[in-house]
Amino acid sequence: MSTTDPQPGGEARGPIVVFPVTPENPPFRVVEVDGIVIGTAHDIVELIELASHAGRKHVDLDDPAQVRWVGGGKYKWRP
């Protein structure tokens, strides 16, 4: 199983990494793409928006080659 997905031009990219919930008010998760923090998300919708802005279209949230969930899956948004 590969952790990269091919891009136009043959460039490989790693998964989006969604880190554990940070227990602030409101709670959020840090999101990283290709080793760069691209922002914070408070829910799945914000995660998809961040991914889109980073050039990741049509992200399958259940595919570990596309999204790596750290500290809880896609339904974990509260501490």
C-alpha positions as CSV (number, residue, x, y, z in Angstrom):
1,M,0.0,0.0,0.0
2,S,1.4,3.4,-1.0
3,T,1.1,6.5,1.1
4,T,1.4,8.8,-1.9
5,D,-0.9,9.6,-4.7
6,P,0.4,10.4,-8.2
7,Q,0.0,14.0,-9.4
8,P,0.2,15.5,-12.9
9,G,3.9,15.5,-13.9
10,G,4.7,12.4,-11.9
11,E,5.1,14.2,-8.6
12,A,4.1,12.1,-5.6
13,R,2.4,13.6,-2.6
14,G,1.8,12.3,0.9
15,P,-1.5,12.1,2.8
16,I,-3.2,15.0,4.5
17,V,-2.4,14.6,8.2
18,V,-5.1,15.6,10.8
19,F,-3.6,15.9,14.3
20,P,-5.4,15.2,17.6
21,V,-8.1,17.5,18.9
22,T,-6.7,20.6,20.7
23,P,-9.0,21.3,23.7
24,E,-9.5,25.0,23.1
25,N,-12.8,26.8,23.0
26,P,-13.9,25.8,20.4
27,P,-11.8,22.6,19.9
28,F,-9.9,22.2,16.7
29,R,-7.5,19.9,14.8
30,V,-4.3,21.0,13.1
31,V,-4.1,20.0,9.4
32,E,-0.9,19.4,7.6
33,V,-0.2,18.8,3.9
34,D,3.2,17.7,2.5
35,G,4.8,18.5,5.9
36,I,3.4,22.1,6.0
37,V,0.7,23.2,8.5
38,I,-2.1,24.6,6.3
39,G,-4.5,25.6,9.1
40,T,-6.9,24.3,11.7
41,A,-10.3,22.7,11.2
42,H,-13.2,22.6,13.6
43,D,-15.1,20.0,11.6
44,I,-15.1,17.8,8.5
45,V,-16.4,20.7,6.3
46,E,-13.5,22.9,7.3
47,L,-11.1,20.1,6.7
48,I,-12.4,19.6,3.1
49,E,-12.1,23.4,2.5
50,L,-8.5,23.4,3.7
51,A,-7.7,20.4,1.5
52,S,-9.3,22.1,-1.5
53,H,-7.3,25.3,-0.9
54,A,-4.2,23.2,-0.8
55,G,-5.0,21.7,-4.2
56,R,-6.4,18.4,-2.9
57,K,-9.7,17.8,-4.7
58,H,-12.0,14.8,-4.1
59,V,-10.4,13.6,-0.9
60,D,-11.6,10.2,0.4
61,L,-11.6,10.7,4.1
62,D,-11.6,6.9,4.6
63,D,-8.5,6.2,2.5
64,P,-5.4,6.2,4.6
65,A,-3.3,6.9,1.5
66,Q,-5.1,10.3,1.3
67,V,-5.8,11.2,4.9
68,R,-3.9,10.1,8.1
69,W,-6.0,10.6,11.2
70,V,-3.9,11.0,14.4
71,G,-5.6,10.8,17.7
72,G,-9.1,9.9,16.5
73,G,-10.9,9.5,13.2
74,K,-13.0,11.8,11.1
75,Y,-15.8,11.9,13.7
76,K,-13.5,13.0,16.6
77,W,-13.8,16.8,16.9
78,R,-14.2,17.2,20.7
79,P,-11.7,16.3,23.5
